[in-house]
Amino acid sequence: MEKVHFTEEKATMLATLYGRALDSRLDDPILGDRAADDAVRRIDYDFPKLGLTGERASAVVLRAKPIDDWAAEYLVKRPDAVVVHLGCGMDSRVYRLDPPPTVEWFDIDYPEVVELRRKIFPEREHYHTIGSSVTDFDWLDQVPSDRPALIVAEGLTMYLKPEDGAELLRRLVAKFPSGELICDVFNRLGIKLQKINPVVRKSGATLYWGVDDPREFERYGLDLMSSLDASEWATPDVMARLSPATRMQLRMSKYLPVVRTMARIGRWRF
Ligand SMILES: C[S@@+](CC[C@H](N)C(=O)[O-])C[C@H]1O[C@@H](n2cnc3c(N)ncnc32)[C@H](O)[C@@H]1O
């Protein structure tokens, strides 16, 4: 067992890992991420204390599923891509998507997080980890710049200061010949109401960057391809697998635009 001690934004990745592990224990899971459950069983940590149980655990996999689907679509189109997975935490996305050997995959998070990843997850060819803050931009030199890039950032943007997030996007767009960005954003109200989110409250993390309209990224050279607000993350097939309580919550959120648009997933090209 690996004993861990993480605080603030680094602790939040243990909550999302636990959400995926709980999903994988269901008879009819949405992501079915067995690697997440194996990881949870090997880490000595009081996972439920971050408040991500029951309905909130479903929200984690509901967000991850369309991100996985969009990422898989891109890699079919561009099997020569590099993947830059920012704020990867303990997400086993590389094992879920299992890209072909022509794809070079980079997982980036703080050094302590990457150190834990290296202990828990197996190595694989064409897979690399970089231990750095995403906003200490020297890490960019470790990633080849002559290939199309798929940039994925799940549960990261809101933790960045707006000016740092903007600079990160500008540098990524400038670095690669072309690519796609897939990430989620909170709107400014979501940032204001951050303390109603138990994971944020219990981890002691602070959220900074709110994005009301995904077209705001156009100023960094990113063209919006599609975006889904929280009520649209579940496809009918996924909806059918949710508990009645979660289904009801999602249906109700459709009629509450303020809640519905608090968290959004987007896909942009450059
Ligand atoms: C909510 S977790 C999400 C983790 C993972 N993407 C997932 O979905 O399970 C937020 C992650 O962002 C990372 N993070 C936040 N700010 C960061 C920064 N400036 N540089 C690198 N990683 C950062 C945290 O360490 C944490 O792993």
The ligand as a Gaussian input file, in Angstrom:
#p B3LYP/6-31G(d) Opt

LIG

0 1
 C       -9.666000      17.569000     -10.213000
 S       -8.061000      16.884000     -10.437000
 C       -8.278000      16.112000     -12.015000
 C       -7.293000      15.037000     -12.263000
 C       -7.576000      14.199000     -13.522000
 N       -7.554000      15.003000     -14.718000
 C       -8.892000      13.503000     -13.380000
 O       -9.828000      13.831000     -14.120000
 O       -8.981000      12.611000     -12.538000
 C       -7.062000      18.312000     -10.783000
 C       -5.641000      17.967000     -11.170000
 O       -5.004000      19.125000     -11.697000
 C       -3.687000      19.162000     -11.189000
 N       -3.225000      20.546000     -11.253000
 C       -3.822000      21.667000     -10.775000
 N       -3.074000      22.737000     -11.043000
 C       -1.977000      22.293000     -11.715000
 C       -0.825000      22.915000     -12.264000
 N       -0.635000      24.234000     -12.176000
 N        0.102000      22.143000     -12.868000
 C       -0.060000      20.799000     -12.960000
 N       -1.137000      20.151000     -12.474000
 C       -2.076000      20.895000     -11.851000
 C       -3.813000      18.642000      -9.778000
 O       -2.562000      18.234000      -9.247000
 C       -4.792000      17.489000     -10.000000
 O       -4.131000      16.298000     -10.335000

